[in-house]
Amino acid sequence: MIKKKLNKPKSKPKSKSKSKTSRSHLFKRARVNPSYQPTEEEPFMSVKQRSYFKNKLLDWREELLQETTQTLASLQESTNAAPDLTDRATVESERSLELRTRDRERKLVSKIDQALMRIEEGTYGYCEETDEPIGLKRLQARPIATLSLEAQERHERRERVYRDD
C-alpha cells in the first residue's frame, strides 16, 4: 500500500536566508522507541518512521560534527614543524588527506540537513524525480537518498554516457 505525501497547507514562501534559530527545531530529537525498526507492513513514512529516520540522521550528523571538532583540535595541537624534510612532507600529506575527508563530511552534513528539512516538509522518503516512495531498505542504507533505486540507476547511466563522450 502506497501512502501519499503529507499535504501541508500552502503558505507564503519563506525567504531563502533562514537564520539558525528558525531551523533549530530540525535538530530536536523525535520520540520513538529505541528498539523500533521500520517495516513494510506499516504505512510508508508514518509518524513513527519519520521519527526513526530523523533520529538516525541526527545521530549521524552529531557523529560527523564530533569528528570535525576532534580534527580541528588535533590540527591546532600539531603545529610543530618536523625537522626532517621527509617527516614534514609526511605530516603535510596526512594533514591534507584529513582536511579533504573533513570537507567531504562537511558536504555530507549539508545533505543531512536537507534530509531533515524534507522530513519537516513531509517530502522525505519520496523520489525527487518520480514522487514514488524510495523504499525502506534504501533509506536504511542511505538515509540522505533523494532518488528511488530506479531513478538513481537512470541518473548513473546518463552520467556514464555523457562522461564517455
Secondary structure, DSSP 4 states (H G I P E B T S, - for coil): -PPPPP-PPP-PPPPS---TGGGGGGGSPPP--TT----TTSPTT-HHHHHHHHHHHHHHHHHHHHHHHHHHHHHHHT-PPPSSHHHHHHHHHHHHHHHHHHHHHHHHHHHHHHHHHHHHHT-TTB-TTT-SB--HHHHHH-TT--S-HHHHHHHHHHHHHHHH-
